[in-house]
Amino acid sequence: MSPYLRALSAILLREALRFVTQRERFLAALVRPLVWLIVFAAGFRAALGLSITPPYQTYITYEVYIVPGLCAMIQLFNAMQSALSLVYDREMGSMRLLLTAPLPRWWLLFCKLLAGVLVSILQVYAFLGIAYLYGIRLPLMGYVWVLPALLASGLMLGAVGLFLASTIRQLENFAGVMNFVIFPVFFLSTALYPLWRMAESSRLLRDICAFNPFSHAVELIRFALYARLNPDALVWVALTFAIFLALALWGFDPARGIMTRKARP
């Protein structure tokens, strides 16, 4: 086995063991979207009427509309938790040990990123299974099509978390940053309401939602669940991933990033 694959398998195994031993993390990842699906959607169903918009070909219930957004929410929270674990590993010294391995730094960070994404995909499929039992019926091929969409959106959100982890020096500061990132990103998107509904209340909010990369991740998942591709959303997601991954690699560069700042007295 090549050193690259050996490092990938070791990091994946470490994250898998952490995921298995932290069952609370798995349950918490499911509780949040299920509360939105079962509780909040019941209250918003009558207040938020929905028109026929792609990829839907008929009128849908509010519960059906928010499923893609809740899938993306699972990945968003998982990306922030993975970033939190990176900050913790750096304080404990294991992150520094990992980055001193005789392999390119970008490969080691990508392996960490990919491991977190695979965990989030398992969580999303568990949520989709519960949603199916709840009565949310999606096209069967959509469960296959959504896999690459989840991989792309997870990599994008994971890269954002990786960048945040590279800029935060202390574990105590990360909770505030998580709330500052998660809530604006989630609520100012198409996860809970379509753009035309936002335009009715504020044109500015509509433009912010349209510019938000998280909205494009949601739409990529939404179209994939109906076995369709949204090229515009895919381009936005790929571009955002490339930008934040580059920023994260810069941040973890020992010559000028967080690793140097950490070593200073």
N, C-alpha and C positions, 0 to 999 in steps of 0.2 A: 504494500500500500504506500502511495506517495505521501510525503510529509503533509501536503495540503489536505488530502483526504483524511489523514490520521488526526490532524488538528480539528477538522470539521466534525468528524465522528465523536471525538472526545468532548467538544463543546456541546454538541447536540445531546450526548449522553448526560452531561452535567445538568443541562437545563431540563431534560426529561426527568431526572431524579429529583430535581428541585420541584418540578411541577407535581410529581406523584406524592411527595412528602408534604406539600402545602395544599391540602384539599380545600382549605378555606378560600384560597385564591381562586380556585375553580368555581366554587359555589358563589362567591361574591361576583365573579364575572357574569354569572347567569342571573343573579337576583336583580341587578340593575335593569337590564333590558326587559325582564319578565314583569317587573313593576310597571314599566312604561307600557308594555303590551297589554297587560290585563287591567291595570287600574287607571292610568292616565288616558289611554285610548278610549276607554268606556265613557269618560267624561267629555273628551274632545270630539267624539264621533258626531254628535249633533251640532256642535258649534263650528266645526271646520268641514264644510262641504268640499268635495273634490270633483274636478271635471275630468274628462277623458284626456289624458296626456300620455305621450310615449313613455315607456313601452307598453302601457296598458291599452287594451282595445275595447274596454267597456268600463262602466262605473265600478269602483272598488270601495271597500270599506276603509276606514282610517287605519284599522289594524294592519291591513295588507300593505298600505302605503308606507308605514313606518318601519316595517321589517328590515328593509335594506339599511336604513339609517341606524337601527339598533345593532345590526351586524357590524357596521363601521364603528359604532360606539364601543363595542366589545374590543375591537382592535385598537381603538384609541386609548382606552384605559390600560390595555395590556402593554402598549408601547410605553406609556408613562411608568408603569410598574417595572418594566424591563430597564428603563432608564434609571429608575430609583435603585434597582439592584446593582447597576453599574457604579453609581455613586457610592453605594455601600461597599462594593468590592474594592473600589479604589481606596476608600478609607481603611479597609482591613488589609490592604496590600496585595490581594490576589490579582487585582486588575493590573498592577504594575508588573507582577510576575508573568502574567499572560502576555503582555505587550513586549516583554523582553525575549520572547521565544524567537528562534532563528527563522522567522517567516515574515513576509511583508505585513506591515501593520494594517494595511487596508483589508487583507484577507482575514486576519484575526477578528477585526471589528465586524466585517461582513458575516463571519460565522456566528458571532454573538447576535447580530441582527437577525439572521435567518432562523436561528434557534427560537428566538422570541416570536417570530412570525408564525412558525409552525405550531407553537403552542396556542396562539390566538386563533388559528384556523380550526384547531380541534374544539376550542370553545365555541366558535361560531356554528359549527356543524351540530354541536350539542344543543345550542339554542334553536337552530332550525328544526331539529327533531322534536323539541318540546313545542315549538310553534305549530308544527304539523299536527301533533296530538291535540293542540288547542283549537284547531280548525282552520289554520292558515294553509291553504292548498296552493302550492306553486307547481309549475310544470316540472315533470321529472327530469328532463334534460337540464333544467336550470340548476339543479344541485350539482351537476357535472361542470357546466359552464362557469359557475361561480368560483370554482377552485382557483383558476389563474387570476381572476379578478381579486379574490381575497389575497393571493400572494402579492399582487402588484400594490394594492392598497395597504397591506400590512408592511411591505418594505418601505413605502412612502412614510407612513406614520412612525415606523420604527426608526427611520433616518432622522425624523424630527426629534424623537426622544433621545437618540444618540447624540445629536447636536446639543440638546439641553444638558445632557449629562457631561458633555465636554466643557460646559461653561460654568457649572455649579461646583463650588469648592467644598461645601459642607452639606451633610445629609439633612440638617435641620432646615435649610433654606429651600429644599426641594418641594416640600408640601405646598408652600405658597405659590411656587412657580407652576406646579401641576394644576392648581385651581385657576390660576391666571390664564393658562393655556387651554385646559379642557373645556371649561364652560363657554367662553366666547366662541371657540372653534366649533363646538357642538351645536349651540343654540343659533349661531349665525350661519346656518347651513340649510340644505334642503333635507336634512334628516327627519324633521318633524313637520314641515310644511313646504309646499311647492313654491317656486319663485313667483308665480303669478299671484299667489296669496300674499306674499311679502310686498309685492308692488302695489297692492291695494292700500296698504297702510303707510309705506314709506319707500320712495324710489331709491333713496340712499341705502337703506337696509337691503333692498333687493340687489343693488349692485355689489354690496359687501358680500352677500351670500353667493352671488355668482362668481366673485373673485376668489372666494375661500377654497383652497385646494381640498379641504375635507368634503365640500359639496361634490366635487368631481369624483372623489373616492366613493361617495354614496351612490352617485349616478352610475358609476362603473359597475358597482355591485348590483344596483337595481336592474339595469339592462341585462346583466349576465344571468340573473335569476330567471329571466324570461328568454334565455338562450339567444340574446342579441348583444352586439358589440356597440359601445359608444366610443367612436374614435377620438372625439374631442376630449372626453374625460380621460381616456387612456394617455393622451399626449400630456395633459396637465399633470396627471399623477406621475408619469415617468419624469417629466421635467422637474417637478418638486422633489422627487426622490434624488435625482442627480445633484440638485443644488444643495440640499441639506446633508447628503452623504459627503459631498466635497467639504462643506463647512465642518462637519464632524471630524473628518480626517485631519483637517487643519487644526481643529481644537485639540486633538489628541497627539499632535506632532510635538515631540519633546523639545524641539528647537524654539517653539513660540507658543505652544498651547497650554492646556491645563496642567500637563505633567511637569512643565517647568515652574509654573506658578505654585504648584503644590510643594515643590522642593524648597522654595524660598522661606527663610525664617520669618 
